[in-house]
């Protein structure tokens, strides 16, 4: 095998020297054409491999970033009533469910759709009434407050609730832009769950003061989420001492399904659970399909480069017919000739693959570190293009590249092995 590898490498290295030595004529022109096609093959393989590495790094980064933000912004598991009538006597139930295996933290919450308005501007929002001390243990949205603070949401006792002060609210950054609101401004929150009067159902409304604005980088939350104290939400929705959901953080987020079933059994009949995987299953399926399609499309670049390798080797066999005949006359077997051109094609592919891996990984690492590509969060749900290069992707891409090159070498190497020395040397 050392002889075959030596000859394959020599054919690649010696081409330019032979061209300059001969200097002119048909042979020199043939060397130049073969050299150009070989160079194009190397560049094509490198471009295809680099494009695949970068594309896979982007899709992996998108999946990782979205998953981290989703898992950070929402609870791993949520427990609610099947009938949608809310959870009463929730404090002892919450204390009991906190002891279920794998549960690390639990928090109460009361959800409700509202209309938030400021002057002539308004926007729909999903209000969540929370206990901040518990909410911080199951989600990270409150920690992303970048203007103001969520501290006023912490209950200060019965005196503060009845002193006539405007209750606090924390809203998302995009929702604040829609309303044209800043920290310190007051907004009117209107709930469709109003009071029944002789004139019909009158919506319940109350004025709140914005004490904090959060920015998670996830448009779905920044544009439509708001937090208030649980007691204020219960008063707004006319639901005294009732919650709509219990949120759980667990030690292994991939066990969310089985932990949810355990919580349902522990809570008793009438309860159902949902988890972060169920809520976002379609999103992750779409991203997986996108990754597969991207890989197939960009792999066509490597296919074109493999065709260039086939052309380059075919031209090389035609050019080296005399050399092949001489070697076979000196006892080199047809199998050795075949391996020479197989190895030559693999060398071309290996050089291009190595260059592509280096270029792809350098670009991915730089993109991951500096975040120089910005996105419209309202369209892509994230504000920067994430990169997450993986070793397993490099192995798969390298295997595909070398495999295609191997297929491309089968025909020219077989043609070289079938050369008849007597016929090739007849006119020499």
C-alpha positions as CSV (number, residue, x, y, z in Angstrom):
1,X,0.0,0.0,0.0
2,X,3.0,2.3,0.6
3,X,3.9,2.1,-3.1
4,X,0.4,3.0,-4.3
5,X,0.2,5.9,-1.8
6,X,3.6,7.2,-3.0
7,X,2.6,7.1,-6.6
8,X,-0.8,8.8,-5.9
9,X,0.9,11.6,-4.0
10,X,3.6,11.9,-6.7
11,X,1.1,12.3,-9.4
12,X,-0.5,15.2,-7.5
13,X,2.8,16.9,-6.5
14,X,4.7,16.4,-9.8
15,X,2.1,17.9,-12.1
16,X,3.2,21.5,-12.0
17,X,6.9,20.6,-12.2
18,X,6.3,18.5,-15.3
19,X,4.2,21.3,-16.9
20,X,7.0,23.8,-16.4
21,X,9.6,21.4,-17.6
22,X,7.9,20.6,-20.9
23,X,6.7,24.1,-21.3
24,X,4.6,23.8,-24.4
25,X,2.7,21.5,-26.7
26,X,-0.4,19.3,-26.2
27,X,1.0,17.5,-23.2
28,X,1.6,20.8,-21.3
29,X,-1.9,22.0,-22.1
30,X,-3.3,18.7,-20.9
31,X,-1.4,19.0,-17.6
32,X,-2.8,22.5,-17.1
33,X,-6.4,21.4,-17.7
34,X,-6.0,18.4,-15.4
35,X,-4.4,20.7,-12.7
36,X,-7.2,23.2,-13.1
37,X,-9.9,20.6,-12.8
38,X,-8.2,19.1,-9.7
39,X,-7.9,22.5,-8.1
40,X,-11.6,23.1,-8.8
41,X,-12.4,19.7,-7.2
42,X,-10.5,20.6,-4.0
43,X,-12.2,24.0,-3.8
44,X,-15.6,22.4,-4.5
45,X,-15.1,19.8,-1.8
46,X,-13.9,22.4,0.7
47,X,-16.8,24.7,-0.1
48,X,-19.4,21.9,0.3
49,X,-17.9,20.7,3.5
50,X,-17.6,24.2,5.0
51,X,-21.2,25.0,4.0
52,X,-22.5,21.8,5.6
53,X,-20.6,22.4,8.8
54,X,-21.8,26.0,9.1
55,X,-25.4,25.0,8.2
56,X,-25.5,22.2,10.7
57,X,-23.9,24.5,13.3
58,X,-26.7,27.1,12.7
59,X,-29.5,24.5,12.9
60,X,-28.0,23.0,16.0
61,X,-27.6,26.4,17.5
62,X,-31.2,27.4,16.7
63,X,-32.5,24.2,18.3
64,X,-30.3,24.6,21.4
65,X,-31.0,28.3,21.8
66,X,-34.8,27.9,21.3
67,X,-34.8,24.9,23.7
68,X,-32.8,26.8,26.4
69,X,-35.0,29.8,26.1
70,X,-38.2,27.8,26.1
71,X,-37.1,25.7,29.0
72,X,-35.8,28.7,30.9
73,X,-38.9,30.8,30.2
74,X,-41.4,28.1,31.0
75,X,-41.8,25.4,33.6
76,X,-40.7,21.8,32.7
77,X,-44.1,20.5,33.8
78,X,-47.4,22.2,34.4
79,X,-50.4,20.7,36.3
80,X,-53.9,22.0,35.8
81,X,-57.5,21.0,36.1
82,X,-59.1,19.1,33.2
83,X,-62.4,21.0,33.6
84,X,-60.6,24.3,33.7
85,X,-62.3,25.3,36.9
86,X,-59.1,26.2,38.7
87,X,-57.3,24.6,41.7
88,X,-58.7,25.3,45.1
89,X,-57.1,24.5,48.5
90,X,-53.8,24.6,46.5
91,X,-51.4,25.2,49.3
92,X,-51.5,21.7,50.9
93,X,-51.7,20.1,47.4
94,X,-48.6,22.1,46.3
95,X,-46.7,21.0,49.5
96,X,-47.6,17.3,48.8
97,X,-46.6,17.4,45.2
98,X,-43.2,19.0,46.0
99,X,-42.2,15.6,47.5
100,X,-42.8,13.7,44.2
101,X,-39.5,12.2,42.9
102,X,-37.4,14.4,40.5
103,X,-39.4,17.6,41.5
104,X,-37.0,20.4,42.5
105,X,-39.4,23.3,42.8
106,X,-43.1,24.2,42.4
107,X,-44.8,27.5,42.0
108,X,-48.5,28.6,41.8
109,X,-49.8,30.7,39.0
110,X,-53.1,32.2,37.7
111,X,-53.3,32.8,33.9
112,X,-55.7,35.2,32.2
113,X,-56.1,37.0,28.9
114,X,-56.4,40.8,29.2
115,X,-56.2,44.0,27.2
116,X,-53.5,46.4,28.3
117,X,-53.9,50.0,27.2
118,X,-52.1,53.3,27.6
119,X,-53.9,56.2,26.0
120,X,-54.8,55.4,22.4
121,X,-52.4,52.4,22.3
122,X,-53.4,48.9,23.4
123,X,-52.3,45.3,23.1
124,X,-53.5,41.9,24.1
125,X,-51.5,40.1,26.8
126,X,-51.4,36.9,28.9
127,X,-51.2,37.9,32.5
128,X,-49.7,35.5,35.0
129,X,-50.3,36.1,38.7
130,X,-47.3,34.8,40.6
131,X,-45.5,34.5,43.9
132,X,-42.0,35.8,42.9
133,X,-40.1,33.8,45.4
134,X,-41.6,30.6,43.9
135,X,-41.7,31.7,40.3
136,X,-37.9,32.4,40.3
137,X,-37.3,28.7,41.1
138,X,-39.2,27.4,38.1
139,X,-38.6,30.0,35.4
140,X,-36.1,32.6,34.3
141,X,-38.3,35.3,32.8
142,X,-38.2,37.6,35.8
143,X,-34.4,37.4,35.8
144,X,-34.4,39.0,32.4
145,X,-35.8,42.3,33.6
146,X,-33.5,44.9,32.1
147,X,-35.4,48.1,33.0
148,X,-36.7,48.7,36.5
149,X,-37.2,45.8,38.8
150,X,-39.6,43.0,39.7
151,X,-39.1,43.6,43.5
152,X,-42.5,45.4,43.9
153,X,-44.2,42.1,43.0
154,X,-43.0,40.7,46.3
155,X,-45.9,40.9,48.7
156,X,-45.3,43.4,51.5
157,X,-48.2,42.4,53.8
158,X,-51.9,43.2,54.0
159,X,-51.2,46.8,54.7
160,X,-49.6,47.5,51.4
161,X,-52.5,45.8,49.5
162,X,-55.2,48.0,51.0
163,X,-53.4,51.4,51.2
164,X,-54.8,52.6,47.8
165,X,-51.4,52.4,46.0
166,X,-51.4,51.4,42.3
167,X,-50.4,47.7,42.1
168,X,-47.2,46.9,40.2
169,X,-46.9,45.0,36.9
170,X,-43.9,43.7,34.8
171,X,-44.3,43.5,31.1
172,X,-42.3,42.3,28.1
173,X,-40.1,44.7,26.1
174,X,-42.0,44.4,22.8
175,X,-45.3,44.8,24.5
176,X,-43.9,48.0,26.2
177,X,-42.9,49.3,22.7
178,X,-46.4,48.5,21.4
179,X,-47.9,50.6,24.2
180,X,-45.2,53.3,24.1
181,X,-44.7,52.7,27.8
182,X,-41.7,53.0,30.1
183,X,-41.0,52.1,33.7
184,X,-43.1,54.3,36.0
185,X,-46.0,54.7,33.5
186,X,-49.4,53.5,34.4
187,X,-51.5,51.2,32.2
188,X,-55.1,50.1,32.2
189,X,-55.6,46.4,32.4
190,X,-59.1,45.1,31.3
191,X,-60.2,41.6,32.0
192,X,-63.1,40.0,30.0
193,X,-64.1,38.2,33.1
194,X,-66.2,41.1,34.4
195,X,-69.0,41.6,36.9
196,X,-72.7,40.8,36.2
197,X,-74.9,43.9,36.5
198,X,-78.5,44.8,35.5
199,X,-77.0,46.2,32.3
200,X,-75.2,42.9,31.5
201,X,-71.6,41.8,31.9
202,X,-69.3,44.7,32.6
203,X,-65.6,44.0,32.0
204,X,-63.4,44.4,35.1
205,X,-60.6,46.9,34.7
206,X,-57.9,48.2,37.0
207,X,-54.9,50.5,36.7
208,X,-51.4,49.2,37.2
209,X,-48.0,50.8,37.3
210,X,-45.1,49.4,35.2
211,X,-42.2,48.7,37.6
212,X,-40.1,46.5,35.3
213,X,-39.6,45.5,31.6
214,X,-38.1,42.2,30.7
215,X,-36.4,41.1,27.5
216,X,-35.9,37.3,27.0
217,X,-35.0,37.6,23.3
218,X,-38.0,35.4,22.6
219,X,-40.6,37.4,20.8
220,X,-43.5,35.2,21.9
221,X,-42.9,36.2,25.5
222,X,-41.6,39.7,25.1
223,X,-44.6,40.7,23.0
224,X,-47.5,39.3,25.0
225,X,-46.4,38.3,28.6
226,X,-46.9,40.2,31.8
227,X,-46.6,39.4,35.5
228,X,-48.4,40.7,38.5
229,X,-48.8,39.6,42.1
230,X,-51.0,36.5,42.6
231,X,-53.4,38.4,44.9
232,X,-53.8,41.2,42.3
233,X,-54.5,38.7,39.6
234,X,-57.1,36.9,41.8
235,X,-58.8,40.3,42.4
236,X,-58.7,41.3,38.7
237,X,-60.2,38.0,37.6
238,X,-62.6,37.8,40.5
239,X,-61.1,34.4,41.6
240,X,-60.4,34.6,45.4
241,X,-57.7,32.3,46.6
242,X,-57.7,30.2,43.4
243,X,-54.9,29.3,40.9
244,X,-55.1,27.9,37.4
245,X,-51.8,26.1,37.2
246,X,-48.9,24.6,39.2
247,X,-45.5,24.9,37.6
248,X,-42.7,22.4,38.3
249,X,-39.0,22.4,37.7
250,X,-37.5,18.9,37.6
251,X,-33.9,17.5,37.8
252,X,-34.0,16.0,34.3
253,X,-36.0,17.9,31.8
254,X,-36.1,14.9,29.4
255,X,-38.1,13.0,32.0
256,X,-40.9,15.6,31.9
257,X,-43.4,13.1,30.5
258,X,-43.1,10.4,33.2
259,X,-42.8,13.0,36.0
260,X,-46.1,14.6,34.7
261,X,-47.8,11.2,34.9
262,X,-46.5,10.8,38.5
263,X,-47.9,14.2,39.4
264,X,-51.3,13.4,37.9
265,X,-51.5,10.2,40.1
266,X,-50.3,12.1,43.2
267,X,-52.8,14.9,42.6
268,X,-55.8,12.6,42.1
269,X,-58.6,12.5,39.5
270,X,-59.5,15.6,37.6
271,X,-56.0,16.8,36.9
272,X,-53.9,16.7,33.8
273,X,-50.2,17.6,33.1
274,X,-48.4,19.2,30.1
275,X,-44.7,19.6,29.6
276,X,-42.3,21.7,27.5
277,X,-41.8,18.9,25.0
278,X,-45.5,18.5,24.3
279,X,-46.0,22.3,24.0
280,X,-43.2,22.6,21.4
281,X,-43.3,19.2,19.7
282,X,-44.2,20.6,16.3
283,X,-41.5,23.3,16.5
284,X,-38.7,20.8,17.1
285,X,-40.0,18.4,14.5
286,X,-40.0,21.2,11.9
287,X,-36.4,22.2,12.9
288,X,-35.3,18.5,12.5
289,X,-36.9,18.3,9.1
290,X,-35.2,21.6,8.2
291,X,-31.8,20.2,9.2
292,X,-32.2,17.1,7.1
293,X,-33.3,19.1,4.0
294,X,-30.5,21.6,4.5
295,X,-28.0,18.7,4.7
296,X,-29.3,17.1,1.5
297,X,-29.4,20.3,-0.5
298,X,-25.9,21.4,0.5
299,X,-24.5,17.9,0.0
300,X,-25.2,18.5,-3.7
301,X,-22.1,20.8,-3.7
302,X,-20.0,17.9,-2.6
303,X,-21.6,15.7,-5.3
304,X,-20.6,18.3,-8.0
305,X,-17.1,18.3,-6.5
306,X,-17.0,14.5,-6.7
307,X,-18.0,14.7,-10.4
308,X,-15.0,17.0,-10.9
309,X,-12.8,14.4,-9.2
310,X,-14.1,11.8,-11.6
311,X,-13.3,14.1,-14.6
312,X,-9.9,14.9,-13.2
313,X,-9.0,11.3,-12.7
314,X,-10.3,10.2,-16.1
315,X,-8.2,12.8,-17.7
316,X,-5.2,11.7,-15.6
317,X,-5.7,8.1,-16.7
318,X,-5.8,9.1,-20.3
319,X,-2.6,11.2,-19.8
320,X,-0.7,8.6,-17.9
321,X,-1.6,5.6,-20.1
322,X,2.1,5.2,-21.1
323,X,3.2,5.4,-17.5
324,X,0.6,2.8,-16.5
325,X,1.8,0.5,-19.3
326,X,5.4,0.8,-18.2
327,X,4.6,0.0,-14.6
328,X,2.5,-3.0,-15.6
329,X,5.4,-4.2,-17.8
330,X,7.7,-4.1,-14.7
331,X,5.3,-6.3,-12.7
332,X,2.9,-3.8,-11.1
333,X,-0.5,-5.6,-10.9
334,X,-3.8,-4.3,-12.1
335,X,-5.1,-4.2,-8.5
336,X,-2.1,-1.9,-7.5
337,X,-2.9,0.4,-10.5
338,X,-6.5,0.6,-9.4
339,X,-5.5,1.5,-5.8
340,X,-3.2,4.2,-7.1
341,X,-6.0,6.1,-8.6
342,X,-8.4,5.3,-5.8
343,X,-6.0,6.8,-3.4
344,X,-5.4,9.8,-5.6
345,X,-9.1,10.6,-5.6
346,X,-9.3,10.1,-1.9
347,X,-6.3,12.4,-1.4
348,X,-8.1,15.2,-3.4
349,X,-11.2,14.7,-1.3
350,X,-9.2,14.5,2.0
351,X,-7.4,17.8,1.3
352,X,-10.7,19.5,0.4
353,X,-12.5,18.0,3.4
354,X,-9.8,19.1,5.8
355,X,-9.8,22.6,4.4
356,X,-13.6,22.7,4.6
357,X,-13.7,21.4,8.2
358,X,-11.2,24.1,9.2
359,X,-13.0,26.9,7.4
360,X,-16.4,25.7,8.7
361,X,-15.4,25.3,12.3
362,X,-13.5,28.6,12.4
363,X,-16.5,30.5,11.0
364,X,-18.9,28.7,13.4
365,X,-16.7,29.4,16.4
366,X,-16.4,33.1,15.5
367,X,-20.1,33.3,14.9
368,X,-20.8,31.7,18.2
369,X,-18.4,33.9,20.1
370,X,-19.1,37.3,18.6
371,X,-22.8,37.0,17.5
372,X,-22.3,39.3,14.5
373,X,-25.4,38.1,12.6
374,X,-28.6,39.7,14.0
375,X,-32.1,38.6,13.3
376,X,-35.6,40.1,13.5
377,X,-36.9,38.6,16.7
378,X,-40.5,39.1,15.6
379,X,-39.9,36.7,12.7
380,X,-37.3,34.2,14.1
381,X,-38.2,34.4,17.8
382,X,-34.5,35.0,18.6
383,X,-32.4,38.1,18.1
384,X,-29.0,36.7,17.0
385,X,-28.0,33.8,14.8
386,X,-26.6,31.1,17.1
387,X,-23.9,28.6,16.1
388,X,-23.3,25.2,17.8
389,X,-20.7,23.1,16.0
390,X,-20.5,19.5,17.0
391,X,-17.8,16.8,16.5
392,X,-20.4,14.3,15.4
393,X,-21.4,16.5,12.5
394,X,-17.8,16.8,11.4
395,X,-17.5,13.0,11.4
396,X,-20.7,12.6,9.4
397,X,-19.8,15.3,6.8
398,X,-16.3,13.9,6.4
399,X,-17.7,10.4,5.9
400,X,-20.1,11.6,3.3
401,X,-17.4,13.6,1.5
402,X,-14.9,10.8,1.4
403,X,-17.7,8.3,0.5
404,X,-18.7,10.3,-2.5
405,X,-15.1,10.7,-3.6
406,X,-14.6,7.0,-3.4
407,X,-17.6,6.4,-5.6
408,X,-16.2,8.9,-8.1
409,X,-12.9,7.1,-8.3
410,X,-14.4,3.7,-9.2
411,X,-14.7,4.3,-12.9
412,X,-11.3,5.9,-13.7
413,X,-9.4,3.5,-11.4
414,X,-11.1,0.5,-13.2
415,X,-10.2,2.1,-16.5
416,X,-6.6,2.4,-15.4
417,X,-6.5,-1.2,-14.3
418,X,-7.8,-2.4,-17.6
419,X,-5.0,-0.8,-19.7
420,X,-3.2,-3.3,-21.9
421,X,0.6,-2.6,-21.9
422,X,1.2,-3.9,-25.5
423,X,-1.6,-1.7,-26.9
424,X,-0.5,1.4,-24.9
425,X,3.2,1.1,-25.9
426,X,2.7,0.0,-29.5
427,X,3.3,3.5,-30.9
428,X,5.8,4.7,-28.3
